[in-house]
Amino acid sequence: MATSLAQKSEAASAAGDTRFFTIMALLMSAVIVGGFTLQLAFGRSSFDVPWPYHVHGVIFMGWIALYLAQHFSIARGNIALHASLGKLAYLWVPAMVAAGTMIMIVVARRTGGPFFFHVSEFLWSNTMLVWCFGGLAFWALRKRRYTGWHRRLMLCAMAILTGPGLGRILPLPLMIPHSWTITTLATMIFPLIGIVADWRRDGRVHPAYFWGLGIYAGVFALGMVIAHTGFGMDVTLALIDGTPGAERPIEPFMPPDFSM
């Protein structure tokens, strides 16, 4: 009898765990898609951009579809489909890193990045965080047999990608000169929600969160430091030299004709 009750309790806990991570996947995906949709609705974004933007968009939105499909497949108990999609992720993650790196360079040279971000912070920190996503996502894939690690590391990786969505929802022009820092810190709320959920459910926090969130925070801090070193600034200035991106101030600024 005791064994039967324990098994039922374990099954209920696993089901609740799956439900939590599925909800978090939906929430993070909604933030990303919602941010871009909001800017399109206000006419602040357009599809009339060079081809690298479209390649980046297809790859990144494809990842969101894959990420959601992974959660829905496991929620429905379709382990075979989940495993097959996991193999696809091994190819998709490097494509994400490559496309993300490409778009940072293209944006920096084309516009210098959003006016409310420091150009060097935008270039260095953003690019390093894309690579951080790739590292955490690959680690999560390698830990796929250890569900606790796999789910939490992937959540930390996905939280990094919510930055562009949150950046299009938050009133970042009003947060100059700390817009980039605020945006990044805001993305960390998703792993923090996971930490609270662990503590409330189990009375302890899974170590995957400490590793995932710790690496994320460390890479962000390192990127910010490098961005403001002489080396970091020299690389940024050399990259945008002679391009439209060099025509804007390196520091975040408020355009004279801008209105919220």
Buried (B, 14 or more C-beta within 10 A) or exposed (E): EEEEEEEEEEEEEEEEBBEBBBEBBBEBBBBBEBBBBBBEEEEEBEEEBEEBBEBBBEBBBBBBEBBBBBBBBBBEEBEEBBEEBBEEBEEBBEBBBBBBBBBBBBBBBBBBBBBBBBBBBBBBBBBBBBBBBBBBBBBBBEBBEEBBBBBBBBBBBBBBBBBBBBBBBBEBBEBBEEBBBBBBEBBBEBBEBBBEBBEEEEEEBBEBBBBBBEBBBEBBEBBBEBBEEEEBBEBBEEBBEEBEBBEBEBEBBEEEEEEE
